[in-house]
Amino acid sequence: MYQGLFGTFPFTVTDLEVCTFRDLKTSREQAYAIHNVMNGKPKVQHTGTNLMPVTLTVLIAPMTAVSTAGLRLRLLEALTRSGEEQALVIGLKYYGLFVLQQYEITHKQIHYGTTLFAEVQLSLLEYN
């Protein structure tokens, strides 16, 4: 079952693997400039909206004897190196274009040097 995607990295649940996410977190922040004035309180001026950060945790767990975690991790590395903006779609909702700022991998289960189960914390930033 398709759950969404980030660029060419799909979030899916199938008979072969679980590659889904949890803890999707977004925030929106307004930007203000503060202007000091003589003999009075500073003045605040709204200057716009800051870019939206998104964080989520991706769970990668193969359901067969062949691990797909290494392939998924290499795909994330390629997305990071490209430095290009990617579409973020969760379910049927299009969030917009984002860049992958950072990711952190927790290798939950390793067997003879092969990652069998991993959690990856993704930090995305809205592209404008």
DONULO-427334 format. One record per atom (N, C-alpha, C, CB): residue in one letter; x, y, z; atom name. Coordinates in steps of 0.05 Angstrom, whole numbers, plus 5000, padded with zeros to 4 digits. Glycine has a CB too. Layout:
residues N
<code A	c1 X	c2 Y	c3 Z	site CA> .
...
END
This chain:
residues 128
<code M	c1 5017	c2 4977	c3 5000	site N> .
<code M	c1 5000	c2 5000	c3 5000	site CA> .
<code M	c1 5018	c2 5025	c3 5000	site C> .
<code M	c1 4981	c2 5000	c3 5024	site CB> .
<code Y	c1 5012	c2 5043	c3 4983	site N> .
<code Y	c1 5026	c2 5068	c3 4980	site CA> .
<code Y	c1 5017	c2 5088	c3 5002	site C> .
<code Y	c1 5022	c2 5081	c3 4952	site CB> .
<code Q	c1 5036	c2 5100	c3 5016	site N> .
<code Q	c1 5030	c2 5119	c3 5037	site CA> .
<code Q	c1 5040	c2 5147	c3 5031	site C> .
<code Q	c1 5041	c2 5110	c3 5063	site CB> .
<code G	c1 5057	c2 5150	c3 5011	site N> .
<code G	c1 5067	c2 5176	c3 5004	site CA> .
<code G	c1 5095	c2 5173	c3 4992	site C> .
<code G	c1 5068	c2 5194	c3 5028	site CB> .
<code L	c1 5108	c2 5196	c3 4987	site N> .
<code L	c1 5135	c2 5196	c3 4977	site CA> .
<code L	c1 5149	c2 5222	c3 4982	site C> .
<code L	c1 5135	c2 5190	c3 4947	site CB> .
<code F	c1 5175	c2 5220	c3 4982	site N> .
<code F	c1 5193	c2 5244	c3 4982	site CA> .
<code F	c1 5211	c2 5241	c3 4958	site C> .
<code F	c1 5209	c2 5247	c3 5009	site CB> .
<code G	c1 5205	c2 5255	c3 4936	site N> .
<code G	c1 5220	c2 5253	c3 4912	site CA> .
<code G	c1 5217	c2 5225	c3 4900	site C> .
<code G	c1 5249	c2 5260	c3 4916	site CB> .
<code T	c1 5239	c2 5211	c3 4898	site N> .
<code T	c1 5239	c2 5184	c3 4888	site CA> .
<code T	c1 5239	c2 5163	c3 4910	site C> .
<code T	c1 5263	c2 5179	c3 4869	site CB> .
<code F	c1 5236	c2 5172	c3 4935	site N> .
<code F	c1 5236	c2 5154	c3 4958	site CA> .
<code F	c1 5207	c2 5149	c3 4966	site C> .
<code F	c1 5252	c2 5166	c3 4982	site CB> .
<code P	c1 5195	c2 5125	c3 4960	site N> .
<code P	c1 5167	c2 5120	c3 4967	site CA> .
<code P	c1 5164	c2 5109	c3 4995	site C> .
<code P	c1 5155	c2 5101	c3 4946	site CB> .
<code F	c1 5142	c2 5116	c3 5007	site N> .
<code F	c1 5134	c2 5104	c3 5033	site CA> .
<code F	c1 5113	c2 5083	c3 5026	site C> .
<code F	c1 5123	c2 5126	c3 5053	site CB> .
<code T	c1 5119	c2 5058	c3 5032	site N> .
<code T	c1 5101	c2 5036	c3 5024	site CA> .
<code T	c1 5100	c2 5015	c3 5046	site C> .
<code T	c1 5110	c2 5024	c3 4998	site CB> .
<code V	c1 5078	c2 5000	c3 5045	site N> .
<code V	c1 5075	c2 4976	c3 5062	site CA> .
<code V	c1 5066	c2 4954	c3 5043	site C> .
<code V	c1 5054	c2 4980	c3 5086	site CB> .
<code T	c1 5083	c2 4933	c3 5040	site N> .
<code T	c1 5077	c2 4911	c3 5021	site CA> .
<code T	c1 5083	c2 4885	c3 5036	site C> .
<code T	c1 5093	c2 4914	c3 4995	site CB> .
<code D	c1 5079	c2 4863	c3 5021	site N> .
<code D	c1 5086	c2 4837	c3 5031	site CA> .
<code D	c1 5117	c2 4834	c3 5034	site C> .
<code D	c1 5075	c2 4815	c3 5014	site CB> .
<code L	c1 5132	c2 4850	c3 5019	site N> .
<code L	c1 5161	c2 4847	c3 5018	site CA> .
<code L	c1 5175	c2 4865	c3 5039	site C> .
<code L	c1 5171	c2 4854	c3 4991	site CB> .
<code E	c1 5164	c2 4888	c3 5045	site N> .
<code E	c1 5177	c2 4906	c3 5064	site CA> .
<code E	c1 5157	c2 4926	c3 5075	site C> .
<code E	c1 5200	c2 4921	c3 5050	site CB> .
<code V	c1 5165	c2 4938	c3 5098	site N> .
<code V	c1 5151	c2 4960	c3 5109	site CA> .
<code V	c1 5171	c2 4984	c3 5108	site C> .
<code V	c1 5141	c2 4954	c3 5139	site CB> .
<code C	c1 5163	c2 5004	c3 5094	site N> .
<code C	c1 5179	c2 5029	c3 5093	site CA> .
<code C	c1 5159	c2 5052	c3 5097	site C> .
<code C	c1 5196	c2 5031	c3 5066	site CB> .
<code T	c1 5153	c2 5057	c3 5122	site N> .
<code T	c1 5133	c2 5077	c3 5128	site CA> .
<code T	c1 5144	c2 5098	c3 5146	site C> .
<code T	c1 5108	c2 5064	c3 5140	site CB> .
<code F	c1 5128	c2 5117	c3 5155	site N> .
<code F	c1 5138	c2 5138	c3 5172	site CA> .
<code F	c1 5120	c2 5141	c3 5196	site C> .
<code F	c1 5140	c2 5165	c3 5156	site CB> .
<code R	c1 5130	c2 5156	c3 5215	site N> .
<code R	c1 5115	c2 5164	c3 5239	site CA> .
<code R	c1 5125	c2 5191	c3 5249	site C> .
<code R	c1 5117	c2 5142	c3 5261	site CB> .
<code D	c1 5111	c2 5202	c3 5267	site N> .
<code D	c1 5119	c2 5227	c3 5280	site CA> .
<code D	c1 5124	c2 5250	c3 5260	site C> .
<code D	c1 5145	c2 5223	c3 5296	site CB> .
<code L	c1 5106	c2 5253	c3 5241	site N> .
<code L	c1 5108	c2 5275	c3 5222	site CA> .
<code L	c1 5103	c2 5301	c3 5237	site C> .
<code L	c1 5087	c2 5272	c3 5198	site CB> .
<code K	c1 5122	c2 5320	c3 5235	site N> .
<code K	c1 5121	c2 5345	c3 5250	site CA> .
<code K	c1 5126	c2 5368	c3 5231	site C> .
<code K	c1 5140	c2 5345	c3 5274	site CB> .
<code T	c1 5108	c2 5387	c3 5230	site N> .
<code T	c1 5112	c2 5411	c3 5215	site CA> .
<code T	c1 5108	c2 5435	c3 5233	site C> .
<code T	c1 5092	c2 5413	c3 5191	site CB> .
<code S	c1 5119	c2 5458	c3 5225	site N> .
<code S	c1 5114	c2 5483	c3 5240	site CA> .
<code S	c1 5116	c2 5506	c3 5220	site C> .
<code S	c1 5135	c2 5486	c3 5263	site CB> .
<code R	c1 5102	c2 5527	c3 5227	site N> .
<code R	c1 5102	c2 5551	c3 5210	site CA> .
<code R	c1 5108	c2 5575	c3 5228	site C> .
<code R	c1 5074	c2 5555	c3 5196	site CB> .
<code E	c1 5127	c2 5591	c3 5220	site N> .
<code E	c1 5137	c2 5613	c3 5236	site CA> .
<code E	c1 5136	c2 5639	c3 5220	site C> .
<code E	c1 5165	c2 5608	c3 5247	site CB> .
<code Q	c1 5127	c2 5660	c3 5233	site N> .
<code Q	c1 5127	c2 5686	c3 5220	site CA> .
<code Q	c1 5153	c2 5701	c3 5227	site C> .
<code Q	c1 5102	c2 5703	c3 5229	site CB> .
<code A	c1 5162	c2 5718	c3 5209	site N> .
<code A	c1 5186	c2 5734	c3 5213	site CA> .
<code A	c1 5180	c2 5763	c3 5218	site C> .
<code A	c1 5205	c2 5731	c3 5188	site CB> .
<code Y	c1 5194	c2 5775	c3 5237	site N> .
<code Y	c1 5189	c2 5803	c3 5244	site CA> .
<code Y	c1 5216	c2 5817	c3 5246	site C> .
<code Y	c1 5173	c2 5805	c3 5270	site CB> .
<code A	c1 5216	c2 5843	c3 5239	site N> .
<code A	c1 5239	c2 5860	c3 5243	site CA> .
<code A	c1 5232	c2 5879	c3 5266	site C> .
<code A	c1 5247	c2 5876	c3 5217	site CB> .
<code I	c1 5252	c2 5884	c3 5283	site N> .
<code I	c1 5247	c2 5902	c3 5305	site CA> .
<code I	c1 5264	c2 5927	c3 5300	site C> .
<code I	c1 5255	c2 5889	c3 5333	site CB> .
<code H	c1 5251	c2 5950	c3 5300	site N> .
<code H	c1 5263	c2 5976	c3 5294	site CA> .
<code H	c1 5264	c2 5992	c3 5320	site C> .
<code H	c1 5248	c2 5991	c3 5272	site CB> .
<code N	c1 5288	c2 5999	c3 5329	site N> .
<code N	c1 5291	c2 6016	c3 5353	site CA> .
<code N	c1 5285	c2 6045	c3 5346	site C> .
<code N	c1 5320	c2 6013	c3 5364	site CB> .
<code V	c1 5272	c2 6058	c3 5364	site N> .
<code V	c1 5266	c2 6087	c3 5361	site CA> .
<code V	c1 5277	c2 6102	c3 5385	site C> .
<code V	c1 5235	c2 6092	c3 5358	site CB> .
<code M	c1 5283	c2 6127	c3 5381	site N> .
<code M	c1 5293	c2 6143	c3 5403	site CA> .
<code M	c1 5271	c2 6150	c3 5423	site C> .
<code M	c1 5306	c2 6170	c3 5393	site CB> .
<code N	c1 5276	c2 6147	c3 5448	site N> .
<code N	c1 5258	c2 6154	c3 5470	site CA> .
<code N	c1 5231	c2 6140	c3 5468	site C> .
<code N	c1 5254	c2 6184	c3 5470	site CB> .
<code G	c1 5231	c2 6115	c3 5460	site N> .
<code G	c1 5205	c2 6101	c3 5458	site CA> .
<code G	c1 5209	c2 6071	c3 5455	site C> .
<code G	c1 5189	c2 6112	c3 5435	site CB> .
<code K	c1 5187	c2 6057	c3 5454	site N> .
<code K	c1 5188	c2 6029	c3 5451	site CA> .
<code K	c1 5195	c2 6022	c3 5422	site C> .
<code K	c1 5162	c2 6016	c3 5458	site CB> .
<code P	c1 5209	c2 5999	c3 5418	site N> .
<code P	c1 5216	c2 5991	c3 5390	site CA> .
<code P	c1 5190	c2 5985	c3 5375	site C> .
<code P	c1 5234	c2 5966	c3 5390	site CB> .
<code K	c1 5191	c2 5988	c3 5349	site N> .
<code K	c1 5169	c2 5982	c3 5331	site CA> .
<code K	c1 5174	c2 5954	c3 5318	site C> .
<code K	c1 5166	c2 6004	c3 5309	site CB> .
<code V	c1 5153	c2 5939	c3 5315	site N> .
<code V	c1 5155	c2 5913	c3 5303	site CA> .
<code V	c1 5142	c2 5914	c3 5275	site C> .
<code V	c1 5141	c2 5891	c3 5321	site CB> .
<code Q	c1 5156	c2 5902	c3 5255	site N> .
<code Q	c1 5145	c2 5901	c3 5228	site CA> .
<code Q	c1 5146	c2 5872	c3 5218	site C> .
<code Q	c1 5162	c2 5920	c3 5209	site CB> .
<code H	c1 5123	c2 5863	c3 5208	site N> .
<code H	c1 5121	c2 5836	c3 5197	site CA> .
<code H	c1 5135	c2 5836	c3 5170	site C> .
<code H	c1 5090	c2 5827	c3 5194	site CB> .
<code T	c1 5154	c2 5817	c3 5167	site N> .
<code T	c1 5170	c2 5816	c3 5142	site CA> .
<code T	c1 5163	c2 5792	c3 5125	site C> .
<code T	c1 5199	c2 5816	c3 5149	site CB> .
<code G	c1 5146	c2 5774	c3 5135	site N> .
<code G	c1 5139	c2 5751	c3 5118	site CA> .
<code G	c1 5137	c2 5725	c3 5134	site C> .
<code G	c1 5158	c2 5748	c3 5096	site CB> .
<code T	c1 5136	c2 5703	c3 5120	site N> .
<code T	c1 5134	c2 5677	c3 5132	site CA> .
<code T	c1 5160	c2 5662	c3 5127	site C> .
<code T	c1 5110	c2 5661	c3 5120	site CB> .
<code N	c1 5171	c2 5649	c3 5148	site N> .
<code N	c1 5195	c2 5633	c3 5145	site CA> .
<code N	c1 5189	c2 5607	c3 5130	site C> .
<code N	c1 5208	c2 5628	c3 5172	site CB> .
<code L	c1 5209	c2 5594	c3 5120	site N> .
<code L	c1 5206	c2 5568	c3 5107	site CA> .
<code L	c1 5197	c2 5547	c3 5127	site C> .
<code L	c1 5232	c2 5560	c3 5093	site CB> .
<code M	c1 5180	c2 5528	c3 5118	site N> .
<code M	c1 5169	c2 5508	c3 5136	site CA> .
<code M	c1 5188	c2 5485	c3 5139	site C> .
<code M	c1 5142	c2 5499	c3 5126	site CB> .
<code P	c1 5197	c2 5478	c3 5164	site N> .
<code P	c1 5212	c2 5454	c3 5168	site CA> .
<code P	c1 5193	c2 5430	c3 5172	site C> .
<code P	c1 5232	c2 5457	c3 5192	site CB> .
<code V	c1 5202	c2 5407	c3 5163	site N> .
<code V	c1 5187	c2 5382	c3 5167	site CA> .
<code V	c1 5206	c2 5361	c3 5178	site C> .
<code V	c1 5172	c2 5372	c3 5141	site CB> .
<code T	c1 5198	c2 5347	c3 5199	site N> .
<code T	c1 5214	c2 5324	c3 5208	site CA> .
<code T	c1 5196	c2 5300	c3 5209	site C> .
<code T	c1 5227	c2 5330	c3 5236	site CB> .
<code L	c1 5207	c2 5277	c3 5204	site N> .
<code L	c1 5192	c2 5252	c3 5206	site CA> .
<code L	c1 5212	c2 5229	c3 5209	site C> .
<code L	c1 5175	c2 5247	c3 5181	site CB> .
<code T	c1 5202	c2 5208	c3 5221	site N> .
<code T	c1 5219	c2 5184	c3 5225	site CA> .
<code T	c1 5209	c2 5162	c3 5206	site C> .
<code T	c1 5217	c2 5174	c3 5255	site CB> .
<code V	c1 5228	c2 5152	c3 5190	site N> .
<code V	c1 5222	c2 5131	c3 5171	site CA> .
<code V	c1 5230	c2 5104	c3 5183	site C> .
<code V	c1 5236	c2 5136	c3 5143	site CB> .
<code L	c1 5212	c2 5085	c3 5182	site N> .
<code L	c1 5218	c2 5058	c3 5191	site CA> .
<code L	c1 5222	c2 5040	c3 5167	site C> .
<code L	c1 5195	c2 5046	c3 5209	site CB> .
<code I	c1 5245	c2 5026	c3 5165	site N> .
<code I	c1 5251	c2 5009	c3 5143	site CA> .
<code I	c1 5255	c2 4981	c3 5154	site C> .
<code I	c1 5278	c2 5018	c3 5128	site CB> .
<code A	c1 5236	c2 4963	c3 5147	site N> .
<code A	c1 5237	c2 4935	c3 5157	site CA> .
<code A	c1 5229	c2 4916	c3 5135	site C> .
<code A	c1 5218	c2 4932	c3 5182	site CB> .
<code P	c1 5247	c2 4900	c3 5125	site N> .
<code P	c1 5240	c2 4880	c3 5105	site CA> .
<code P	c1 5224	c2 4857	c3 5118	site C> .
<code P	c1 5266	c2 4868	c3 5092	site CB> .
<code M	c1 5206	c2 4846	c3 5103	site N> .
<code M	c1 5189	c2 4825	c3 5112	site CA> .
<code M	c1 5197	c2 4798	c3 5101	site C> .
<code M	c1 5159	c2 4830	c3 5105	site CB> .
<code T	c1 5220	c2 4797	c3 5087	site N> .
<code T	c1 5230	c2 4772	c3 5075	site CA> .
<code T	c1 5259	c2 4769	c3 5085	site C> .
<code T	c1 5229	c2 4773	c3 5044	site CB> .
<code A	c1 5271	c2 4747	c3 5076	site N> .
<code A	c1 5299	c2 4741	c3 5084	site CA> .
<code A	c1 5319	c2 4760	c3 5070	site C> .
<code A	c1 5306	c2 4713	c3 5077	site CB> .
<code V	c1 5311	c2 4773	c3 5049	site N> .
<code V	c1 5328	c2 4792	c3 5034	site CA> .
<code V	c1 5323	c2 4820	c3 5045	site C> .
<code V	c1 5324	c2 4790	c3 5003	site CB> .
<code S	c1 5344	c2 4833	c3 5055	site N> .
<code S	c1 5340	c2 4860	c3 5066	site CA> .
<code S	c1 5340	c2 4881	c3 5045	site C> .
<code S	c1 5363	c2 4865	c3 5086	site CB> .
<code T	c1 5320	c2 4898	c3 5046	site N> .
<code T	c1 5319	c2 4921	c3 5028	site CA> .
<code T	c1 5328	c2 4947	c3 5041	site C> .
<code T	c1 5290	c2 4925	c3 5017	site CB> .
<code A	c1 5337	c2 4945	c3 5066	site N> .
<code A	c1 5345	c2 4969	c3 5081	site CA> .
<code A	c1 5369	c2 4983	c3 5068	site C> .
<code A	c1 5351	c2 4962	c3 5110	site CB> .
<code G	c1 5388	c2 4968	c3 5059	site N> .
<code G	c1 5412	c2 4979	c3 5047	site CA> .
<code G	c1 5405	c2 4995	c3 5022	site C> .
<code G	c1 5432	c2 4958	c3 5040	site CB> .
<code L	c1 5387	c2 4984	c3 5005	site N> .
<code L	c1 5378	c2 4998	c3 4981	site CA> .
<code L	c1 5364	c2 5024	c3 4988	site C> .
<code L	c1 5359	c2 4980	c3 4965	site CB> .
<code R	c1 5347	c2 5023	c3 5008	site N> .
<code R	c1 5333	c2 5048	c3 5016	site CA> .
<code R	c1 5352	c2 5069	c3 5027	site C> .
<code R	c1 5312	c2 5041	c3 5037	site CB> .
<code L	c1 5372	c2 5060	c3 5043	site N> .
<code L	c1 5391	c2 5079	c3 5054	site CA> .
<code L	c1 5409	c2 5091	c3 5032	site C> .
<code L	c1 5409	c2 5065	c3 5074	site CB> .
<code R	c1 5416	c2 5076	c3 5012	site N> .
<code R	c1 5431	c2 5087	c3 4989	site CA> .
<code R	c1 5414	c2 5107	c3 4973	site C> .
<code R	c1 5440	c2 5064	c3 4970	site CB> .
<code L	c1 5388	c2 5102	c3 4971	site N> .
<code L	c1 5371	c2 5121	c3 4957	site CA> .
<code L	c1 5369	c2 5147	c3 4972	site C> .
<code L	c1 5342	c2 5109	c3 4955	site CB> .
<code L	c1 5368	c2 5147	c3 4999	site N> .
<code L	c1 5369	c2 5171	c3 5015	site CA> .
<code L	c1 5395	c2 5186	c3 5011	site C> .
<code L	c1 5364	c2 5165	c3 5044	site CB> .
<code E	c1 5417	c2 5171	c3 5010	site N> .
<code E	c1 5443	c2 5184	c3 5006	site CA> .
<code E	c1 5444	c2 5198	c3 4979	site C> .
<code E	c1 5466	c2 5163	c3 5008	site CB> .
<code A	c1 5433	c2 5186	c3 4959	site N> .
<code A	c1 5432	c2 5198	c3 4932	site CA> .
<code A	c1 5415	c2 5223	c3 4932	site C> .
<code A	c1 5421	c2 5178	c3 4911	site CB> .
<code L	c1 5392	c2 5223	c3 4947	site N> .
<code L	c1 5376	c2 5247	c3 4949	site CA> .
<code L	c1 5390	c2 5270	c3 4963	site C> .
<code L	c1 5350	c2 5241	c3 4964	site CB> .
<code T	c1 5406	c2 5263	c3 4983	site N> .
<code T	c1 5421	c2 5283	c3 4998	site CA> .
<code T	c1 5443	c2 5295	c3 4980	site C> .
<code T	c1 5434	c2 5271	c3 5023	site CB> .
<code R	c1 5457	c2 5278	c3 4966	site N> .
<code R	c1 5479	c2 5288	c3 4948	site CA> .
<code R	c1 5469	c2 5305	c3 4926	site C> .
<code R	c1 5494	c2 5265	c3 4937	site CB> .
<code S	c1 5445	c2 5299	c3 4915	site N> .
<code S	c1 5434	c2 5314	c3 4893	site CA> .
<code S	c1 5430	c2 5343	c3 4900	site C> .
<code S	c1 5408	c2 5302	c3 4882	site CB> .
<code G	c1 5422	c2 5349	c3 4925	site N> .
<code G	c1 5417	c2 5376	c3 4933	site CA> .
<code G	c1 5393	c2 5389	c3 4919	site C> .
<code G	c1 5441	c2 5393	c3 4928	site CB> .
<code E	c1 5377	c2 5373	c3 4905	site N> .
<code E	c1 5354	c2 5384	c3 4890	site CA> .
<code E	c1 5329	c2 5382	c3 4906	site C> .
<code E	c1 5351	c2 5368	c3 4864	site CB> .
<code E	c1 5311	c2 5400	c3 4900	site N> .
<code E	c1 5285	c2 5400	c3 4914	site CA> .
<code E	c1 5269	c2 5376	c3 4905	site C> .
<code E	c1 5270	c2 5426	c3 4908	site CB> .
<code Q	c1 5253	c2 5365	c3 4923	site N> .
<code Q	c1 5237	c2 5341	c3 4918	site CA> .
<code Q	c1 5208	c2 5346	c3 4927	site C> .
<code Q	c1 5249	c2 5316	c3 4931	site CB> .
<code A	c1 5189	c2 5333	c3 4914	site N> .
<code A	c1 5161	c2 5335	c3 4923	site CA> .
<code A	c1 5157	c2 5318	c3 4947	site C> .
<code A	c1 5142	c2 5327	c3 4900	site CB> .
<code L	c1 5141	c2 5329	c3 4966	site N> .
<code L	c1 5133	c2 5313	c3 4990	site CA> .
<code L	c1 5103	c2 5309	c3 4988	site C> .
<code L	c1 5141	c2 5328	c3 5016	site CB> .
<code V	c1 5095	c2 5284	c3 4987	site N> .
<code V	c1 5067	c2 5276	c3 4986	site CA> .
<code V	c1 5062	c2 5256	c3 5008	site C> .
<code V	c1 5060	c2 5264	c3 4958	site CB> .
<code I	c1 5043	c2 5262	c3 5025	site N> .
<code I	c1 5035	c2 5243	c3 5046	site CA> .
<code I	c1 5005	c2 5236	c3 5041	site C> .
<code I	c1 5039	c2 5256	c3 5075	site CB> .
<code G	c1 5000	c2 5211	c3 5036	site N> .
<code G	c1 4973	c2 5203	c3 5028	site CA> .
<code G	c1 4966	c2 5216	c3 5002	site C> .
<code G	c1 4953	c2 5210	c3 5050	site CB> .
<code L	c1 4945	c2 5231	c3 5003	site N> .
<code L	c1 4936	c2 5246	c3 4979	site CA> .
<code L	c1 4943	c2 5276	c3 4981	site C> .
<code L	c1 4906	c2 5243	c3 4974	site CB> .
<code K	c1 4957	c2 5284	c3 5003	site N> .
<code K	c1 4963	c2 5312	c3 5007	site CA> .
<code K	c1 4991	c2 5319	c3 4997	site C> .
<code K	c1 4961	c2 5319	c3 5037	site CB> .
<code Y	c1 4992	c2 5339	c3 4979	site N> .
<code Y	c1 5017	c2 5349	c3 4968	site CA> .
<code Y	c1 5026	c2 5372	c3 4987	site C> .
<code Y	c1 5014	c2 5359	c3 4939	site CB> .
<code Y	c1 5049	c2 5369	c3 5000	site N> .
<code Y	c1 5059	c2 5389	c3 5018	site CA> .
<code Y	c1 5075	c2 5410	c3 5004	site C> .
<code Y	c1 5076	c2 5376	c3 5039	site CB> .
<code G	c1 5086	c2 5404	c3 4981	site N> .
<code G	c1 5103	c2 5423	c3 4966	site CA> .
<code G	c1 5130	c2 5412	c3 4961	site C> .
<code G	c1 5105	c2 5449	c3 4981	site CB> .
<code L	c1 5149	c2 5429	c3 4953	site N> .
<code L	c1 5176	c2 5421	c3 4947	site CA> .
<code L	c1 5194	c2 5425	c3 4972	site C> .
<code L	c1 5188	c2 5437	c3 4923	site CB> .
<code F	c1 5211	c2 5406	c3 4977	site N> .
<code F	c1 5228	c2 5407	c3 5001	site CA> .
<code F	c1 5256	c2 5397	c3 4993	site C> .
<code F	c1 5217	c2 5390	c3 5024	site CB> .
<code V	c1 5276	c2 5405	c3 5009	site N> .
<code V	c1 5303	c2 5395	c3 5007	site CA> .
<code V	c1 5309	c2 5379	c3 5032	site C> .
<code V	c1 5324	c2 5418	c3 5003	site CB> .
<code L	c1 5325	c2 5358	c3 5028	site N> .
<code L	c1 5333	c2 5341	c3 5051	site CA> .
<code L	c1 5358	c2 5354	c3 5063	site C> .
<code L	c1 5339	c2 5312	c3 5041	site CB> .
<code Q	c1 5354	c2 5367	c3 5086	site N> .
<code Q	c1 5376	c2 5380	c3 5100	site CA> .
<code Q	c1 5394	c2 5361	c3 5115	site C> .
<code Q	c1 5365	c2 5400	c3 5120	site CB> .
<code Q	c1 5382	c2 5341	c3 5128	site N> .
<code Q	c1 5397	c2 5323	c3 5144	site CA> .
<code Q	c1 5381	c2 5297	c3 5149	site C> .
<code Q	c1 5404	c2 5336	c3 5171	site CB> .
<code Y	c1 5396	c2 5276	c3 5152	site N> .
<code Y	c1 5383	c2 5251	c3 5161	site CA> .
<code Y	c1 5401	c2 5237	c3 5181	site C> .
<code Y	c1 5376	c2 5232	c3 5138	site CB> .
<code E	c1 5389	c2 5223	c3 5199	site N> .
<code E	c1 5404	c2 5208	c3 5220	site CA> .
<code E	c1 5393	c2 5179	c3 5220	site C> .
<code E	c1 5401	c2 5222	c3 5248	site CB> .
<code I	c1 5411	c2 5160	c3 5217	site N> .
<code I	c1 5404	c2 5132	c3 5215	site CA> .
<code I	c1 5409	c2 5118	c3 5242	site C> .
<code I	c1 5419	c2 5118	c3 5192	site CB> .
<code T	c1 5389	c2 5103	c3 5251	site N> .
<code T	c1 5393	c2 5086	c3 5274	site CA> .
<code T	c1 5390	c2 5057	c3 5263	site C> .
<code T	c1 5373	c2 5092	c3 5297	site CB> .
<code H	c1 5412	c2 5042	c3 5263	site N> .
<code H	c1 5412	c2 5015	c3 5254	site CA> .
<code H	c1 5401	c2 4998	c3 5277	site C> .
<code H	c1 5440	c2 5005	c3 5244	site CB> .
<code K	c1 5376	c2 4990	c3 5276	site N> .
<code K	c1 5363	c2 4976	c3 5298	site CA> .
<code K	c1 5372	c2 4946	c3 5299	site C> .
<code K	c1 5333	c2 4977	c3 5295	site CB> .
<code Q	c1 5376	c2 4934	c3 5276	site N> .
<code Q	c1 5384	c2 4906	c3 5276	site CA> .
<code Q	c1 5403	c2 4902	c3 5252	site C> .
<code Q	c1 5359	c2 4887	c3 5273	site CB> .
<code I	c1 5427	c2 4890	c3 5259	site N> .
<code I	c1 5447	c2 4885	c3 5239	site CA> .
<code I	c1 5455	c2 4856	c3 5241	site C> .
<code I	c1 5472	c2 4903	c3 5244	site CB> .
<code H	c1 5457	c2 4843	c3 5218	site N> .
<code H	c1 5465	c2 4815	c3 5217	site CA> .
<code H	c1 5488	c2 4811	c3 5198	site C> .
<code H	c1 5441	c2 4796	c3 5209	site CB> .
<code Y	c1 5511	c2 4804	c3 5208	site N> .
<code Y	c1 5536	c2 4801	c3 5191	site CA> .
<code Y	c1 5541	c2 4826	c3 5174	site C> .
<code Y	c1 5533	c2 4776	c3 5173	site CB> .
<code G	c1 5538	c2 4849	c3 5186	site N> .
<code G	c1 5544	c2 4874	c3 5172	site CA> .
<code G	c1 5522	c2 4885	c3 5154	site C> .
<code G	c1 5568	c2 4871	c3 5156	site CB> .
<code T	c1 5500	c2 4871	c3 5152	site N> .
<code T	c1 5477	c2 4879	c3 5136	site CA> .
<code T	c1 5455	c2 4890	c3 5154	site C> .
<code T	c1 5466	c2 4856	c3 5118	site CB> .
<code T	c1 5446	c2 4915	c3 5148	site N> .
<code T	c1 5425	c2 4926	c3 5164	site CA> .
<code T	c1 5399	c2 4913	c3 5157	site C> .
<code T	c1 5423	c2 4957	c3 5159	site CB> .
<code L	c1 5385	c2 4901	c3 5177	site N> .
<code L	c1 5360	c2 4888	c3 5172	site CA> .
<code L	c1 5336	c2 4906	c3 5179	site C> .
<code L	c1 5358	c2 4863	c3 5189	site CB> .
<code F	c1 5340	c2 4924	c3 5198	site N> .
<code F	c1 5318	c2 4942	c3 5207	site CA> .
<code F	c1 5331	c2 4968	c3 5215	site C> .
<code F	c1 5302	c2 4929	c3 5230	site CB> .
<code A	c1 5320	c2 4990	c3 5204	site N> .
<code A	c1 5331	c2 5016	c3 5210	site CA> .
<code A	c1 5309	c2 5037	c3 5215	site C> .
<code A	c1 5349	c2 5025	c3 5188	site CB> .
<code E	c1 5316	c2 5057	c3 5230	site N> .
<code E	c1 5299	c2 5080	c3 5233	site CA> .
<code E	c1 5315	c2 5104	c3 5224	site C> .
<code E	c1 5289	c2 5085	c3 5263	site CB> .
<code V	c1 5303	c2 5121	c3 5207	site N> .
<code V	c1 5317	c2 5144	c3 5196	site CA> .
<code V	c1 5302	c2 5169	c3 5203	site C> .
<code V	c1 5322	c2 5141	c3 5166	site CB> .
<code Q	c1 5315	c2 5188	c3 5216	site N> .
<code Q	c1 5302	c2 5214	c3 5223	site CA> .
<code Q	c1 5309	c2 5233	c3 5200	site C> .
<code Q	c1 5312	c2 5225	c3 5250	site CB> .
<code L	c1 5288	c2 5242	c3 5185	site N> .
<code L	c1 5292	c2 5261	c3 5163	site CA> .
<code L	c1 5286	c2 5289	c3 5172	site C> .
<code L	c1 5275	c2 5253	c3 5139	site CB> .
<code S	c1 5303	c2 5308	c3 5164	site N> .
<code S	c1 5298	c2 5337	c3 5169	site CA> .
<code S	c1 5296	c2 5350	c3 5141	site C> .
<code S	c1 5321	c2 5350	c3 5187	site CB> .
<code L	c1 5272	c2 5359	c3 5135	site N> .
<code L	c1 5267	c2 5372	c3 5109	site CA> .
<code L	c1 5262	c2 5401	c3 5113	site C> .
<code L	c1 5244	c2 5359	c3 5095	site CB> .
<code L	c1 5268	c2 5417	c3 5092	site N> .
<code L	c1 5262	c2 5446	c3 5093	site CA> .
<code L	c1 5248	c2 5453	c3 5067	site C> .
<code L	c1 5289	c2 5463	c3 5097	site CB> .
<code E	c1 5227	c2 5469	c3 5070	site N> .
<code E	c1 5211	c2 5478	c3 5047	site CA> .
<code E	c1 5229	c2 5492	c3 5027	site C> .
<code E	c1 5188	c2 5496	c3 5056	site CB> .
<code Y	c1 5225	c2 5487	c3 5002	site N> .
<code Y	c1 5241	c2 5499	c3 4980	site CA> .
<code Y	c1 5224	c2 5522	c3 4968	site C> .
<code Y	c1 5249	c2 5479	c3 4959	site CB> .
<code N	c1 5237	c2 5545	c3 4964	site N> .
<code N	c1 5222	c2 5568	c3 4953	site CA> .
<code N	c1 5239	c2 5580	c3 4931	site C> .
<code N	c1 5216	c2 5589	c3 4974	site CB> .
END
